[in-house]
Amino acid sequence: MTAVKDYAIRGTAYQGYVRAFACVTTGMMNKMQKRHQTWPVASAALGRTVSAGAMMGMMLKNDSDKMTIQIRGDGPLGQILVDVDAGGRIRGYVQNPAVDLPNNAQGKLNVGGGVGQGTLNVVKDLGLKDPYRGSVNLVSGELGDDFTYYLTASEQIPSSVGVGVLVAPDGGILHSGGFIVQLMPGAEERLIDELEQRIRHLPSVTQLMEKGDRPEDLLRRILGDSLKITDRQPLTFRCHCSRERIDNTLRSLGKEELHRLIEEQGAAEVICHFCNEVYRVPKSDLEKLLQEAQ
């Protein structure tokens, strides 16, 4: 499968009364799918969250700002966690990647059934003393509706979110992306009604991407010639894990736990949740960490 260059865009329309975002995340979702071996329902749920996160990451103001999105549902997928920073670096995972469900009534992947009922939580590290925290109840579990509700209710910005993932028969990701359209204060009712009609009659994100639509095309279908692209950002899958971080984690266990680990297992194997990278720490390195802990 050809590698896809992922990116997100930001734009404005109608004299600034509308701001909009769109993205393609197909490349990084293929990497995540391979690393986590996600089955189709899990791939769709994770991909929708990743795309929403990529666009919300463009709303962060400072280069050092970071955001974590957590979907906590009672469905079989368990928790979905996505980290994103202002530079477009993203990582994420779904707690139970091997979930198989019958298609929903529309004949599509049953993401809502996989997610279930619960909450959508957003934590923003903006470099302040305390992080910003926002939380809403999930309204459908299909995630596009849930992010729409979060942005409208928690951040007080009337929004429409469309996200989609198309999974190939072999489990690979054919298309992944989405859009966010937001109304700024002072937008006229006529404009609001017009945009609602356009979005209501818009084909799904993946149908449009199958036809060749790029993020710019998705937004032009909604906003027409009024759209002005103001920013374009590359998106990359990147995890923060490293052998140094793993050593620090093991060191923090304390001398008693490290001693027990050496005696009972002789070595350690640590797997990163976010990227599924396996770190094997031999006995000699554990002994060195034990000496440092003492």
N, C-alpha and C positions, 0 to 999 in steps of 0.2 A: 504494500500500500504506500503510495507516495506521501512523503511528509508534507504536512500542511503548515504554512506559517500562520500562527495565531496572532491576532491583534484585536484591539478594541478602539472604538472611535467615540468622540463626544461632539455634539453639535447643538445649535440653537435654531429656532424657527419662529416665524410670526412675531417679528420685532422683539424677540427675547421672552415672549410669554410662554414659550415651550422650550424645554431642554431635553435632549435625547442622547441615548447611548446604544451602541450595538457592538457585538463581538462575534468572532469565530474562535472556537476552542477545540477544534477537531484534533489537531496534532497532539496537544497535551493530554486529551482524553484517551487517545490511543496508547500513550505512554502509561497513563494510570491504569487503563484496562489490563495491559500486559503485566504490570507490576503487581496489581492486586488480584488478577484473574477474576474480575467481576463478571457475573452473569448479566444478561440483558437488562433486567429490571434494576439491578444495582448500578449498572453503567448509566442508565437513563437518569436515575435519581442523583447520582454523583455529578453527572455532566450538567444537569440543570442547575445544581447548586454552584458548581464551578463557574458557569457562565454568568449567573447572577452576581457571584462574588467578583468576577473580573470587571464587570461594569460598575458595581458599587465601589470597587477599589479606585476607579477614576474619580469618584466623588471626594476621596481623601485629599486634603489640602496640602500637606507637607510631605516631603520626600521620606521622612522617617516614620510616617503614620502606618499603622498596621490594623488589620481587622480579622476577626475570627467569626465565622458563621457556623452555628451549631443547630442541626435539626434533631430534635429529641422526640421521636414518635414511638408508639407502642406496637408498631408493625414489625414483621420479621426482619427487616433490614437493620433495625437497631439505630444507633446514632450515626449521623453523617456530619463530618467536620471538615471545614475548608478554611485555610489560612490564605490571606492575600495581603500584599503590601502596595504602597503607592507606586512602586516601580513595575507593577504587573507580574510579580513573581508569585506563583500559586502552588499550593500543595493541598492534598485532601485525601480522605478515605471514607469508606462506608464500613461500619462495624461487621456486618455479615454480608460478604460479597457474593456468596453462593446461594441466592434466593431465586426460586422459580415459582411463578404464579400464572394462572390462566390469564389471557388477555381480558381487558375490561369490556364493558358493553359496546364501546365504539371500536372494538377490535384492535386496540392499541395496548402497549405495555402498561401493566397495572401498577404504576408508580404510587398512586394514592393508597392502594392496598398494601404495598410494600412499606410505605412510610407510616401509615396509620394516623392516630390522633396524638396530639402532643403540642410541643412549642417550637417556635423558630426564635432563636436567640442570636443577637449580634453584640459582639464586644469590640470596641474600637480603642486601640492604644494610640492616643493623640499626643503623647509626651507630657501629659498633665499628671497631677498627683494620683488621681483615680481614673481608671478607664471609663468610657461611656458604655452603658449597658442598655440595650433595648430588647424587649421580648413581647411576642404576641402568640396567641393560640393558633395552631394550624387550622385553616378553614377547609382545605380539601386534601392536603397531602400530595397534590399534583405539582406543587412547588411554584409554578408560575403565579397562580392565584394567591399563594401564601406570601410570596415576596411583594406582590401588589398590595396586599393588605398591610404587610409590615411597613412599607414605605409611606403608605397613606395614613395609617393609624399611629405608628410609633414616631415617624420622622415628620409627620404633618405635611407631606408633599403628595397631592393627588397624582397617582402613578398608574401606568399599565405596563405589566411585565410579560413578555413572551419568551419562553426558553424551550429548547427542544434538542433531542438526541436521536439520531437514527443509527440503529445497531445492525451490522451485517450478519448474515447467517452464520459466519464463522466466529462471531462474537466481537469482531473489530468494530471500530467507530467510523461510520461513513460520513456523518455530519454532526456537528455540535455547535450551538451558538444561541444568540438571542438578542432581544432589544428591550430597552426601557424608555418609555416616553413619560415626561413629567410636566405638569402644568404649574406655572409660576403665578404668584399673586397678581390679580388684575385681569386674568384671562376672561374673555367674554363668553357668555353662555353659548352663543352661536358657534364659536370656535370649539368649545368643549363638545357640543353635540356632533359637530362635523368629524372630529377626531375619534369619538366613540364609535360612530358609524363605520369609519374606515377600518378601525382595529377589529370591530365585530365581524366584518366581512373578509378579513385578511386570511388567506390560507395559513396553515401551520408553518412555523419557522423551518422545520425540516423539509416540508414540501417546497418551500421557496429556495432553500439552499440546494436541494436536489436539482432545481432548475438553473442553478448557477448564481443565485443571488449572493452578493457579498454584504458585509455589514452596511455599507453605504446604500446598497439597493433596498435593504430591509427598511431603512428609515425613510428613503424617498417614496416608498409605496404609501407610507403614512403621512408624511409631511410635505411631499411634492417639492416643487422648485424653491419653496421658502427655506429649505434646509441649508444651513451653512455649517460645514465641518470645521471645528475649531481645534481639534486635537486628535492625534493618532498614536497609540501606544502598543508596542510589541508585548505579547504575553508569553511567559515561559513557565514551564513546570520546574520548580526548584525546591528541594527540601533543605532544611537547616541542619540535618543530622551530620555527624562526623565522628571519627574515632575518638577525637578529643572530648566531645560531648559525652560519648558513651563511657569513657574513662572517668569523667567527672561524676556521672550518675552512679557508677559502680563504687567510686571512692566515697560517695555520700552514704552508702549503705552502712558504713562503720566497720570497725575491725572484726567484731564478732560475726557479723553476717558474711563478710569476705572470707574469714577463716572457715566458716561452715561450707561456703561455696567451694573452696579449694579442697576441703576434706571429702565432701560428698560427691562433687561432680568433676573436680579436677580442671575444669575450664568453664567458660561462660559463653552463652550464645544470646545475643540481644537483637531483636528485630524491631525496626522503626515502624510505628503504626502508619506514618504518613507516606512512606515510599516503599515499604516492605524490604528494605535493604537489610541484609543479615551481617551482623558484626560478630566475628568469633574471636574471643579473647583467650589465649592459651594460659596454661597454669603459671608459666614464668612471669607473664604480665600481671596476672592476678596477685602473685606474691609481691611484685614490685608495688602494686597499689596498696597491698596490705601494710607494707613497710611505711609507705607514705601516710597511711591512715593512723598508724601508731605514733 
